[in-house]
Amino acid sequence: MSKMEKAKARQNETSAEYFRRSRPKFLDWEPPTEEERLQEVKARREAKQRELDKVTRLEKERQAAKKAARK
């Protein structure tokens, strides 16, 4: 659609269409549902557990490398 076509379409639009088109999107925001919130909490817990497992594994590898270097 060219600029001319858009301008012509805007001239013919009703005030309701104009306000619907120009309405800020943040006004349509809805708070997350309880289910979405629970999923987010679960995802954060799983990410935290993965990070803890990773750190624990790296520490074990580091300790094994130190022990091997001493021998």
N, CA, C and O atoms as a Tripos MOL2 file, in Angstrom:
@<TRIPOS>MOLECULE
protein
  284   283    71     0     0
PROTEIN
NO_CHARGES

@<TRIPOS>ATOM
      1 N           0.8570   -1.1780    0.0000 N.3       1 MET1
      2 CA          0.0000    0.0000    0.0000 C.3       1 MET1
      3 C           0.8990    1.2370    0.0000 C.2       1 MET1
      4 O           1.7830    1.3630    0.8480 O.2       1 MET1
      5 N           0.6790    2.1270   -0.9290 N.am      2 SER2
      6 CA          1.5000    3.3270   -1.0380 C.3       2 SER2
      7 C           1.0500    4.3710   -0.0080 C.2       2 SER2
      8 O           0.0150    4.2290    0.6450 O.2       2 SER2
      9 N           1.8580    5.4120    0.1080 N.am      3 LYS3
     10 CA          1.5310    6.4790    1.0640 C.3       3 LYS3
     11 C           0.2310    7.1780    0.6820 C.2       3 LYS3
     12 O          -0.5580    7.5660    1.5430 O.2       3 LYS3
     13 N           0.0240    7.3290   -0.6100 N.am      4 MET4
     14 CA         -1.1980    7.9940   -1.0780 C.3       4 MET4
     15 C          -2.4290    7.1660   -0.7100 C.2       4 MET4
     16 O          -3.4420    7.7080   -0.2680 O.2       4 MET4
     17 N          -2.3320    5.8550   -0.8960 N.am      5 GLU5
     18 CA         -3.4590    4.9820   -0.5750 C.3       5 GLU5
     19 C          -3.7450    4.9940    0.9240 C.2       5 GLU5
     20 O          -4.9000    5.0110    1.3490 O.2       5 GLU5
     21 N          -2.6680    4.9860    1.7220 N.am      6 LYS6
     22 CA         -2.8420    5.0330    3.1740 C.3       6 LYS6
     23 C          -3.4850    6.3410    3.6050 C.2       6 LYS6
     24 O          -4.3820    6.3570    4.4490 O.2       6 LYS6
     25 N          -3.0190    7.4410    3.0160 N.am      7 ALA7
     26 CA         -3.5760    8.7480    3.3680 C.3       7 ALA7
     27 C          -5.0500    8.8230    3.0020 C.2       7 ALA7
     28 O          -5.8590    9.3530    3.7630 O.2       7 ALA7
     29 N          -5.3960    8.2930    1.8380 N.am      8 LYS8
     30 CA         -6.8020    8.3220    1.4050 C.3       8 LYS8
     31 C          -7.6640    7.4520    2.3200 C.2       8 LYS8
     32 O          -8.7850    7.8230    2.6660 O.2       8 LYS8
     33 N          -7.1230    6.2800    2.7110 N.am      9 ALA9
     34 CA         -7.8700    5.3990    3.6030 C.3       9 ALA9
     35 C          -8.0820    6.0720    4.9560 C.2       9 ALA9
     36 O          -9.1410    5.9270    5.5660 O.2       9 ALA9
     37 N          -7.0770    6.8030    5.4210 N.am     10 ARG10
     38 CA         -7.2070    7.4950    6.7150 C.3      10 ARG10
     39 C          -8.2110    8.6260    6.6440 C.2      10 ARG10
     40 O          -8.8890    8.9100    7.6310 O.2      10 ARG10
     41 N          -8.3210    9.2730    5.5050 N.am     11 GLN11
     42 CA         -9.3120   10.3480    5.3620 C.3      11 GLN11
     43 C         -10.7270    9.7990    5.4670 C.2      11 GLN11
     44 O         -11.6350   10.4910    5.9280 O.2      11 GLN11
     45 N         -10.9100    8.5720    5.0450 N.am     12 ASN12
     46 CA        -12.2460    7.9790    5.0210 C.3      12 ASN12
     47 C         -12.5840    7.1920    6.2800 C.2      12 ASN12
     48 O         -13.7010    6.6900    6.4100 O.2      12 ASN12
     49 N         -11.6370    7.0760    7.2110 N.am     13 GLU13
     50 CA        -11.9180    6.2660    8.3990 C.3      13 GLU13
     51 C         -12.7660    7.0410    9.4030 C.2      13 GLU13
     52 O         -12.7180    8.2690    9.4640 O.2      13 GLU13
     53 N         -13.5260    6.3100   10.1710 N.am     14 THR14
     54 CA        -14.3740    6.9350   11.1820 C.3      14 THR14
     55 C         -13.5250    7.2970   12.3980 C.2      14 THR14
     56 O         -12.3820    6.8600   12.5280 O.2      14 THR14
     57 N         -14.0970    8.0910   13.2680 N.am     15 SER15
     58 CA        -13.3540    8.4800   14.4660 C.3      15 SER15
     59 C         -13.0970    7.2590   15.3570 C.2      15 SER15
     60 O         -12.0550    7.1640   16.0050 O.2      15 SER15
     61 N         -14.0580    6.3270   15.3830 N.am     16 ALA16
     62 CA        -13.8740    5.1110   16.1860 C.3      16 ALA16
     63 C         -12.6910    4.3010   15.6560 C.2      16 ALA16
     64 O         -11.8830    3.7880   16.4300 O.2      16 ALA16
     65 N         -12.5980    4.1900   14.3160 N.am     17 GLU17
     66 CA        -11.4720    3.4630   13.7220 C.3      17 GLU17
     67 C         -10.1590    4.1710   14.0250 C.2      17 GLU17
     68 O          -9.1580    3.5200   14.3250 O.2      17 GLU17
     69 N         -10.1560    5.5110   13.9480 N.am     18 TYR18
     70 CA         -8.9480    6.2880   14.2400 C.3      18 TYR18
     71 C          -8.4830    6.0440   15.6750 C.2      18 TYR18
     72 O          -7.3040    5.7780   15.9050 O.2      18 TYR18
     73 N          -9.3880    6.1320   16.6300 N.am     19 PHE19
     74 CA         -9.0050    5.9580   18.0240 C.3      19 PHE19
     75 C          -8.6040    4.5150   18.3200 C.2      19 PHE19
     76 O          -7.7240    4.2760   19.1470 O.2      19 PHE19
     77 N          -9.2360    3.5610   17.6590 N.am     20 ARG20
     78 CA         -8.8530    2.1590   17.8270 C.3      20 ARG20
     79 C          -7.4290    1.9480   17.2850 C.2      20 ARG20
     80 O          -6.6280    1.2340   17.8880 O.2      20 ARG20
     81 N          -7.1260    2.5800   16.1400 N.am     21 ARG21
     82 CA         -5.8020    2.4360   15.5210 C.3      21 ARG21
     83 C          -4.7220    3.1500   16.3410 C.2      21 ARG21
     84 O          -3.5990    2.6570   16.4450 O.2      21 ARG21
     85 N          -5.0480    4.2810   16.9090 N.am     22 SER22
     86 CA         -4.0380    5.0720   17.6100 C.3      22 SER22
     87 C          -3.9580    4.7740   19.1090 C.2      22 SER22
     88 O          -3.1500    5.3690   19.8220 O.2      22 SER22
     89 N          -4.7870    3.8640   19.5760 N.am     23 ARG23
     90 CA         -4.8040    3.5280   21.0110 C.3      23 ARG23
     91 C          -3.4660    2.8990   21.4260 C.2      23 ARG23
     92 O          -2.9790    2.0020   20.7370 O.2      23 ARG23
     93 N          -2.8610    3.3460   22.5340 N.am     24 PRO24
     94 CA         -1.5910    2.7580   22.9940 C.3      24 PRO24
     95 C          -1.7690    1.2760   23.3460 C.2      24 PRO24
     96 O          -2.7670    0.8850   23.9510 O.2      24 PRO24
     97 N          -0.7990    0.4760   22.9610 N.am     25 LYS25
     98 CA         -0.8950   -0.9740   23.1670 C.3      25 LYS25
     99 C          -0.8200   -1.3520   24.6490 C.2      25 LYS25
    100 O          -1.3660   -2.3800   25.0510 O.2      25 LYS25
    101 N          -0.1450   -0.5270   25.4680 N.am     26 PHE26
    102 CA         -0.0100   -0.8920   26.8790 C.3      26 PHE26
    103 C          -1.3610   -0.8830   27.6050 C.2      26 PHE26
    104 O          -1.4940   -1.4880   28.6680 O.2      26 PHE26
    105 N          -2.3530   -0.2060   27.0420 N.am     27 LEU27
    106 CA         -3.6720   -0.1900   27.6640 C.3      27 LEU27
    107 C          -4.3640   -1.5490   27.5550 C.2      27 LEU27
    108 O          -5.2820   -1.8450   28.3200 O.2      27 LEU27
    109 N          -3.9240   -2.3690   26.6060 N.am     28 ASP28
    110 CA         -4.5110   -3.6880   26.4120 C.3      28 ASP28
    111 C          -3.8200   -4.7570   27.2540 C.2      28 ASP28
    112 O          -4.1800   -5.9310   27.1740 O.2      28 ASP28
    113 N          -2.8320   -4.3680   28.0590 N.am     29 TRP29
    114 CA         -2.0920   -5.3300   28.8730 C.3      29 TRP29
    115 C          -3.0210   -5.9730   29.8960 C.2      29 TRP29
    116 O          -3.8700   -5.3150   30.4980 O.2      29 TRP29
    117 N          -2.8350   -7.2690   30.0740 N.am     30 GLU30
    118 CA         -3.5940   -7.9940   31.0910 C.3      30 GLU30
    119 C          -2.6000   -8.6820   32.0110 C.2      30 GLU30
    120 O          -1.5840   -9.1940   31.5400 O.2      30 GLU30
    121 N          -2.8660   -8.7050   33.3020 N.am     31 PRO31
    122 CA         -1.9330   -9.3680   34.2160 C.3      31 PRO31
    123 C          -1.8730  -10.8640   33.9110 C.2      31 PRO31
    124 O          -2.8400  -11.4430   33.4150 O.2      31 PRO31
    125 N          -0.7310  -11.4830   34.2120 N.am     32 PRO32
    126 CA         -0.6140  -12.9210   33.9370 C.3      32 PRO32
    127 C          -1.5930  -13.7150   34.7900 C.2      32 PRO32
    128 O          -1.9070  -13.3450   35.9210 O.2      32 PRO32
    129 N          -2.0600  -14.8060   34.2210 N.am     33 THR33
    130 CA         -2.9740  -15.6670   34.9660 C.3      33 THR33
    131 C          -2.1870  -16.4350   36.0160 C.2      33 THR33
    132 O          -0.9560  -16.4610   35.9870 O.2      33 THR33
    133 N          -2.8960  -17.0530   36.9330 N.am     34 GLU34
    134 CA         -2.2400  -17.8390   37.9890 C.3      34 GLU34
    135 C          -1.4170  -18.9630   37.3720 C.2      34 GLU34
    136 O          -0.3220  -19.2660   37.8450 O.2      34 GLU34
    137 N          -1.9410  -19.5800   36.3210 N.am     35 GLU35
    138 CA         -1.2250  -20.6650   35.6520 C.3      35 GLU35
    139 C           0.0780  -20.1660   35.0230 C.2      35 GLU35
    140 O           1.1100  -20.8280   35.1260 O.2      35 GLU35
    141 N           0.0340  -19.0050   34.3740 N.am     36 GLU36
    142 CA          1.2430  -18.4270   33.7690 C.3      36 GLU36
    143 C           2.2650  -18.0870   34.8440 C.2      36 GLU36
    144 O           3.4620  -18.3090   34.6640 O.2      36 GLU36
    145 N           1.7960  -17.5550   35.9470 N.am     37 ARG37
    146 CA          2.7130  -17.2130   37.0430 C.3      37 ARG37
    147 C           3.3750  -18.4720   37.5970 C.2      37 ARG37
    148 O           4.5720  -18.4670   37.8840 O.2      37 ARG37
    149 N           2.6060  -19.5490   37.7480 N.am     38 LEU38
    150 CA          3.1690  -20.7980   38.2470 C.3      38 LEU38
    151 C           4.1940  -21.3650   37.2650 C.2      38 LEU38
    152 O           5.2180  -21.9050   37.6830 O.2      38 LEU38
    153 N           3.9260  -21.2450   35.9680 N.am     39 GLN39
    154 CA          4.8760  -21.7180   34.9680 C.3      39 GLN39
    155 C           6.1820  -20.9200   35.0330 C.2      39 GLN39
    156 O           7.2660  -21.4880   34.9020 O.2      39 GLN39
    157 N           6.0760  -19.6120   35.2350 N.am     40 GLU40
    158 CA          7.2670  -18.7740   35.3500 C.3      40 GLU40
    159 C           8.0860  -19.1520   36.5800 C.2      40 GLU40
    160 O           9.3130  -19.2310   36.5180 O.2      40 GLU40
    161 N           7.4040  -19.3830   37.6890 N.am     41 VAL41
    162 CA          8.0890  -19.7830   38.9230 C.3      41 VAL41
    163 C           8.7950  -21.1170   38.7110 C.2      41 VAL41
    164 O           9.9450  -21.2870   39.1150 O.2      41 VAL41
    165 N           8.1090  -22.0550   38.0820 N.am     42 LYS42
    166 CA          8.6960  -23.3700   37.8210 C.3      42 LYS42
    167 C           9.9170  -23.2420   36.9100 C.2      42 LYS42
    168 O          10.9360  -23.8930   37.1410 O.2      42 LYS42
    169 N           9.8150  -22.4110   35.8850 N.am     43 ALA43
    170 CA         10.9280  -22.2080   34.9590 C.3      43 ALA43
    171 C          12.1280  -21.5960   35.6840 C.2      43 ALA43
    172 O          13.2690  -21.9900   35.4410 O.2      43 ALA43
    173 N          11.8710  -20.6320   36.5750 N.am     44 ARG44
    174 CA         12.9800  -20.0230   37.3330 C.3      44 ARG44
    175 C          13.6360  -21.0420   38.2550 C.2      44 ARG44
    176 O          14.8610  -21.0830   38.3700 O.2      44 ARG44
    177 N          12.8170  -21.8680   38.9160 N.am     45 ARG45
    178 CA         13.3760  -22.9000   39.7990 C.3      45 ARG45
    179 C          14.2330  -23.8890   39.0230 C.2      45 ARG45
    180 O          15.3220  -24.2590   39.4600 O.2      45 ARG45
    181 N          13.7260  -24.3170   37.8560 N.am     46 GLU46
    182 CA         14.4830  -25.2600   37.0370 C.3      46 GLU46
    183 C          15.7900  -24.6440   36.5520 C.2      46 GLU46
    184 O          16.8230  -25.3140   36.5410 O.2      46 GLU46
    185 N          15.7570  -23.3790   36.1530 N.am     47 ALA47
    186 CA         16.9700  -22.6930   35.7030 C.3      47 ALA47
    187 C          17.9700  -22.5820   36.8490 C.2      47 ALA47
    188 O          19.1700  -22.7730   36.6540 O.2      47 ALA47
    189 N          17.4760  -22.2770   38.0310 N.am     48 LYS48
    190 CA         18.3440  -22.1660   39.2040 C.3      48 LYS48
    191 C          18.9730  -23.5220   39.5270 C.2      48 LYS48
    192 O          20.1590  -23.5950   39.8500 O.2      48 LYS48
    193 N          18.1810  -24.5980   39.4420 N.am     49 GLN49
    194 CA         18.6970  -25.9410   39.7160 C.3      49 GLN49
    195 C          19.7340  -26.3450   38.6690 C.2      49 GLN49
    196 O          20.7550  -26.9420   39.0120 O.2      49 GLN49
    197 N          19.4850  -26.0270   37.3930 N.am     50 ARG50
    198 CA         20.4630  -26.3350   36.3390 C.3      50 ARG50
    199 C          21.7760  -25.6100   36.5970 C.2      50 ARG50
    200 O          22.8550  -26.1810   36.4360 O.2      50 ARG50
    201 N          21.6750  -24.3410   37.0000 N.am     51 GLU51
    202 CA         22.8810  -23.5600   37.2850 C.3      51 GLU51
    203 C          23.6380  -24.1530   38.4770 C.2      51 GLU51
    204 O          24.8660  -24.2380   38.4520 O.2      51 GLU51
    205 N          22.9170  -24.5590   39.5070 N.am     52 LEU52
    206 CA         23.5440  -25.1770   40.6660 C.3      52 LEU52
    207 C          24.2370  -26.4840   40.2790 C.2      52 LEU52
    208 O          25.3580  -26.7510   40.7100 O.2      52 LEU52
    209 N          23.5610  -27.2960   39.4630 N.am     53 ASP53
    210 CA         24.1610  -28.5480   38.9960 C.3      53 ASP53
    211 C          25.4270  -28.2820   38.1860 C.2      53 ASP53
    212 O          26.4190  -28.9990   38.3190 O.2      53 ASP53
    213 N          25.3870  -27.2610   37.3590 N.am     54 LYS54
    214 CA         26.5470  -26.9110   36.5410 C.3      54 LYS54
    215 C          27.7240  -26.4890   37.4200 C.2      54 LYS54
    216 O          28.8540  -26.9300   37.2120 O.2      54 LYS54
    217 N          27.4490  -25.6370   38.3970 N.am     55 VAL55
    218 CA         28.5050  -25.1620   39.2940 C.3      55 VAL55
    219 C          29.0770  -26.3270   40.1030 C.2      55 VAL55
    220 O          30.2890  -26.4160   40.2950 O.2      55 VAL55
    221 N          28.2090  -27.2120   40.5750 N.am     56 THR56
    222 CA         28.6510  -28.3750   41.3460 C.3      56 THR56
    223 C          29.5220  -29.2830   40.4860 C.2      56 THR56
    224 O          30.5610  -29.7600   40.9440 O.2      56 THR56
    225 N          29.1030  -29.5290   39.2300 N.am     57 ARG57
    226 CA         29.8840  -30.3680   38.3300 C.3      57 ARG57
    227 C          31.2450  -29.7480   38.0450 C.2      57 ARG57
    228 O          32.2560  -30.4510   38.0420 O.2      57 ARG57
    229 N          31.2840  -28.4480   37.8050 N.am     58 LEU58
    230 CA         32.5500  -27.7740   37.5350 C.3      58 LEU58
    231 C          33.4820  -27.8420   38.7480 C.2      58 LEU58
    232 O          34.6890  -28.0250   38.5950 O.2      58 LEU58
    233 N          32.9280  -27.6950   39.9370 N.am     59 GLU59
    234 CA         33.7400  -27.7620   41.1520 C.3      59 GLU59
    235 C          34.3020  -29.1660   41.3330 C.2      59 GLU59
    236 O          35.4660  -29.3150   41.7060 O.2      59 GLU59
    237 N          33.4980  -30.2030   41.0760 N.am     60 LYS60
    238 CA         33.9940  -31.5730   41.1770 C.3      60 LYS60
    239 C          35.1170  -31.8170   40.1760 C.2      60 LYS60
    240 O          36.1160  -32.4570   40.5030 O.2      60 LYS60
    241 N          34.9540  -31.3070   38.9550 N.am     61 GLU61
    242 CA         36.0040  -31.4560   37.9400 C.3      61 GLU61
    243 C          37.2760  -30.7220   38.3700 C.2      61 GLU61
    244 O          38.3820  -31.2250   38.1720 O.2      61 GLU61
    245 N          37.1200  -29.5530   38.9480 N.am     62 ARG62
    246 CA         38.2690  -28.7780   39.4140 C.3      62 ARG62
    247 C          38.9940  -29.5240   40.5370 C.2      62 ARG62
    248 O          40.2230  -29.5960   40.5550 O.2      62 ARG62
    249 N          38.2170  -30.0760   41.4710 N.am     63 GLN63
    250 CA         38.8210  -30.8280   42.5750 C.3      63 GLN63
    251 C          39.5270  -32.0790   42.0480 C.2      63 GLN63
    252 O          40.6100  -32.4260   42.5200 O.2      63 GLN63
    253 N          38.9130  -32.7590   41.0670 N.am     64 ALA64
    254 CA         39.5470  -33.9520   40.4770 C.3      64 ALA64
    255 C          40.8340  -33.5720   39.7680 C.2      64 ALA64
    256 O          41.8170  -34.3100   39.8430 O.2      64 ALA64
    257 N          40.8500  -32.4520   39.0910 N.am     65 ALA65
    258 CA         42.0580  -32.0040   38.3890 C.3      65 ALA65
    259 C          43.1520  -31.6670   39.4020 C.2      65 ALA65
    260 O          44.3160  -32.0010   39.1810 O.2      65 ALA65
    261 N          42.8020  -31.0200   40.4950 N.am     66 LYS66
    262 CA         43.7870  -30.7120   41.5420 C.3      66 LYS66
    263 C          44.3540  -31.9860   42.1310 C.2      66 LYS66
    264 O          45.5610  -32.1030   42.3410 O.2      66 LYS66
    265 N          43.4710  -32.9480   42.4000 N.am     67 LYS67
    266 CA         43.8920  -34.2040   43.0000 C.3      67 LYS67
    267 C          44.8150  -34.9570   42.0360 C.2      67 LYS67
    268 O          45.8050  -35.5490   42.4660 O.2      67 LYS67
    269 N          44.5000  -34.9390   40.7460 N.am     68 ALA68
    270 CA         45.3270  -35.6100   39.7550 C.3      68 ALA68
    271 C          46.6780  -34.9150   39.6060 C.2      68 ALA68
    272 O          47.6870  -35.5700   39.3470 O.2      68 ALA68
    273 N          46.7020  -33.6060   39.7650 N.am     69 ALA69
    274 CA         47.9570  -32.8540   39.6290 C.3      69 ALA69
    275 C          48.8870  -33.1320   40.8160 C.2      69 ALA69
    276 O          50.1090  -33.0710   40.6740 O.2      69 ALA69
    277 N          48.3220  -33.4300   41.9650 N.am     70 ARG70
    278 CA         49.1450  -33.7000   43.1540 C.3      70 ARG70
    279 C          49.8320  -35.0560   43.0600 C.2      70 ARG70
    280 O          50.8960  -35.2510   43.6490 O.2      70 ARG70
    281 N          49.2460  -35.9870   42.3330 N.am     71 LYS71
    282 CA         49.8180  -37.3290   42.2650 C.3      71 LYS71
    283 C          50.9370  -37.4410   41.3000 C.2      71 LYS71
    284 O          51.5110  -38.5190   41.1430 O.2      71 LYS71
@<TRIPOS>BOND
     1     1     2 1
     2     2     3 1
     3     3     4 2
     4     3     5 am
     5     5     6 1
     6     6     7 1
     7     7     8 2
     8     7     9 am
     9     9    10 1
    10    10    11 1
    11    11    12 2
    12    11    13 am
    13    13    14 1
    14    14    15 1
    15    15    16 2
    16    15    17 am
    17    17    18 1
    18    18    19 1
    19    19    20 2
    20    19    21 am
    21    21    22 1
    22    22    23 1
    23    23    24 2
    24    23    25 am
    25    25    26 1
    26    26    27 1
    27    27    28 2
    28    27    29 am
    29    29    30 1
    30    30    31 1
    31    31    32 2
    32    31    33 am
    33    33    34 1
    34    34    35 1
    35    35    36 2
    36    35    37 am
    37    37    38 1
    38    38    39 1
    39    39    40 2
    40    39    41 am
    41    41    42 1
    42    42    43 1
    43    43    44 2
    44    43    45 am
    45    45    46 1
    46    46    47 1
    47    47    48 2
    48    47    49 am
    49    49    50 1
    50    50    51 1
    51    51    52 2
    52    51    53 am
    53    53    54 1
    54    54    55 1
    55    55    56 2
    56    55    57 am
    57    57    58 1
    58    58    59 1
    59    59    60 2
    60    59    61 am
    61    61    62 1
    62    62    63 1
    63    63    64 2
    64    63    65 am
    65    65    66 1
    66    66    67 1
    67    67    68 2
    68    67    69 am
    69    69    70 1
    70    70    71 1
    71    71    72 2
    72    71    73 am
    73    73    74 1
    74    74    75 1
    75    75    76 2
    76    75    77 am
    77    77    78 1
    78    78    79 1
    79    79    80 2
    80    79    81 am
    81    81    82 1
    82    82    83 1
    83    83    84 2
    84    83    85 am
    85    85    86 1
    86    86    87 1
    87    87    88 2
    88    87    89 am
    89    89    90 1
    90    90    91 1
    91    91    92 2
    92    91    93 am
    93    93    94 1
    94    94    95 1
    95    95    96 2
    96    95    97 am
    97    97    98 1
    98    98    99 1
    99    99   100 2
   100    99   101 am
   101   101   102 1
   102   102   103 1
   103   103   104 2
   104   103   105 am
   105   105   106 1
   106   106   107 1
   107   107   108 2
   108   107   109 am
   109   109   110 1
   110   110   111 1
   111   111   112 2
   112   111   113 am
   113   113   114 1
   114   114   115 1
   115   115   116 2
   116   115   117 am
   117   117   118 1
   118   118   119 1
   119   119   120 2
   120   119   121 am
   121   121   122 1
   122   122   123 1
   123   123   124 2
   124   123   125 am
   125   125   126 1
   126   126   127 1
   127   127   128 2
   128   127   129 am
   129   129   130 1
   130   130   131 1
   131   131   132 2
   132   131   133 am
   133   133   134 1
   134   134   135 1
   135   135   136 2
   136   135   137 am
   137   137   138 1
   138   138   139 1
   139   139   140 2
   140   139   141 am
   141   141   142 1
   142   142   143 1
   143   143   144 2
   144   143   145 am
   145   145   146 1
   146   146   147 1
   147   147   148 2
   148   147   149 am
   149   149   150 1
   150   150   151 1
   151   151   152 2
   152   151   153 am
   153   153   154 1
   154   154   155 1
   155   155   156 2
   156   155   157 am
   157   157   158 1
   158   158   159 1
   159   159   160 2
   160   159   161 am
   161   161   162 1
   162   162   163 1
   163   163   164 2
   164   163   165 am
   165   165   166 1
   166   166   167 1
   167   167   168 2
   168   167   169 am
   169   169   170 1
   170   170   171 1
   171   171   172 2
   172   171   173 am
   173   173   174 1
   174   174   175 1
   175   175   176 2
   176   175   177 am
   177   177   178 1
   178   178   179 1
   179   179   180 2
   180   179   181 am
   181   181   182 1
   182   182   183 1
   183   183   184 2
   184   183   185 am
   185   185   186 1
   186   186   187 1
   187   187   188 2
   188   187   189 am
   189   189   190 1
   190   190   191 1
   191   191   192 2
   192   191   193 am
   193   193   194 1
   194   194   195 1
   195   195   196 2
   196   195   197 am
   197   197   198 1
   198   198   199 1
   199   199   200 2
   200   199   201 am
   201   201   202 1
   202   202   203 1
   203   203   204 2
   204   203   205 am
   205   205   206 1
   206   206   207 1
   207   207   208 2
   208   207   209 am
   209   209   210 1
   210   210   211 1
   211   211   212 2
   212   211   213 am
   213   213   214 1
   214   214   215 1
   215   215   216 2
   216   215   217 am
   217   217   218 1
   218   218   219 1
   219   219   220 2
   220   219   221 am
   221   221   222 1
   222   222   223 1
   223   223   224 2
   224   223   225 am
   225   225   226 1
   226   226   227 1
   227   227   228 2
   228   227   229 am
   229   229   230 1
   230   230   231 1
   231   231   232 2
   232   231   233 am
   233   233   234 1
   234   234   235 1
   235   235   236 2
   236   235   237 am
   237   237   238 1
   238   238   239 1
   239   239   240 2
   240   239   241 am
   241   241   242 1
   242   242   243 1
   243   243   244 2
   244   243   245 am
   245   245   246 1
   246   246   247 1
   247   247   248 2
   248   247   249 am
   249   249   250 1
   250   250   251 1
   251   251   252 2
   252   251   253 am
   253   253   254 1
   254   254   255 1
   255   255   256 2
   256   255   257 am
   257   257   258 1
   258   258   259 1
   259   259   260 2
   260   259   261 am
   261   261   262 1
   262   262   263 1
   263   263   264 2
   264   263   265 am
   265   265   266 1
   266   266   267 1
   267   267   268 2
   268   267   269 am
   269   269   270 1
   270   270   271 1
   271   271   272 2
   272   271   273 am
   273   273   274 1
   274   274   275 1
   275   275   276 2
   276   275   277 am
   277   277   278 1
   278   278   279 1
   279   279   280 2
   280   279   281 am
   281   281   282 1
   282   282   283 1
   283   283   284 2
@<TRIPOS>SUBSTRUCTURE
     1 MET1         2 RESIDUE 1 A MET
     2 SER2         6 RESIDUE 1 A SER
     3 LYS3        10 RESIDUE 1 A LYS
     4 MET4        14 RESIDUE 1 A MET
     5 GLU5        18 RESIDUE 1 A GLU
     6 LYS6        22 RESIDUE 1 A LYS
     7 ALA7        26 RESIDUE 1 A ALA
     8 LYS8        30 RESIDUE 1 A LYS
     9 ALA9        34 RESIDUE 1 A ALA
    10 ARG10       38 RESIDUE 1 A ARG
    11 GLN11       42 RESIDUE 1 A GLN
    12 ASN12       46 RESIDUE 1 A ASN
    13 GLU13       50 RESIDUE 1 A GLU
    14 THR14       54 RESIDUE 1 A THR
    15 SER15       58 RESIDUE 1 A SER
    16 ALA16       62 RESIDUE 1 A ALA
    17 GLU17       66 RESIDUE 1 A GLU
    18 TYR18       70 RESIDUE 1 A TYR
    19 PHE19       74 RESIDUE 1 A PHE
    20 ARG20       78 RESIDUE 1 A ARG
    21 ARG21       82 RESIDUE 1 A ARG
    22 SER22       86 RESIDUE 1 A SER
    23 ARG23       90 RESIDUE 1 A ARG
    24 PRO24       94 RESIDUE 1 A PRO
    25 LYS25       98 RESIDUE 1 A LYS
    26 PHE26      102 RESIDUE 1 A PHE
    27 LEU27      106 RESIDUE 1 A LEU
    28 ASP28      110 RESIDUE 1 A ASP
    29 TRP29      114 RESIDUE 1 A TRP
    30 GLU30      118 RESIDUE 1 A GLU
    31 PRO31      122 RESIDUE 1 A PRO
    32 PRO32      126 RESIDUE 1 A PRO
    33 THR33      130 RESIDUE 1 A THR
    34 GLU34      134 RESIDUE 1 A GLU
    35 GLU35      138 RESIDUE 1 A GLU
    36 GLU36      142 RESIDUE 1 A GLU
    37 ARG37      146 RESIDUE 1 A ARG
    38 LEU38      150 RESIDUE 1 A LEU
    39 GLN39      154 RESIDUE 1 A GLN
    40 GLU40      158 RESIDUE 1 A GLU
    41 VAL41      162 RESIDUE 1 A VAL
    42 LYS42      166 RESIDUE 1 A LYS
    43 ALA43      170 RESIDUE 1 A ALA
    44 ARG44      174 RESIDUE 1 A ARG
    45 ARG45      178 RESIDUE 1 A ARG
    46 GLU46      182 RESIDUE 1 A GLU
    47 ALA47      186 RESIDUE 1 A ALA
    48 LYS48      190 RESIDUE 1 A LYS
    49 GLN49      194 RESIDUE 1 A GLN
    50 ARG50      198 RESIDUE 1 A ARG
    51 GLU51      202 RESIDUE 1 A GLU
    52 LEU52      206 RESIDUE 1 A LEU
    53 ASP53      210 RESIDUE 1 A ASP
    54 LYS54      214 RESIDUE 1 A LYS
    55 VAL55      218 RESIDUE 1 A VAL
    56 THR56      222 RESIDUE 1 A THR
    57 ARG57      226 RESIDUE 1 A ARG
    58 LEU58      230 RESIDUE 1 A LEU
    59 GLU59      234 RESIDUE 1 A GLU
    60 LYS60      238 RESIDUE 1 A LYS
    61 GLU61      242 RESIDUE 1 A GLU
    62 ARG62      246 RESIDUE 1 A ARG
    63 GLN63      250 RESIDUE 1 A GLN
    64 ALA64      254 RESIDUE 1 A ALA
    65 ALA65      258 RESIDUE 1 A ALA
    66 LYS66      262 RESIDUE 1 A LYS
    67 LYS67      266 RESIDUE 1 A LYS
    68 ALA68      270 RESIDUE 1 A ALA
    69 ALA69      274 RESIDUE 1 A ALA
    70 ARG70      278 RESIDUE 1 A ARG
    71 LYS71      282 RESIDUE 1 A LYS
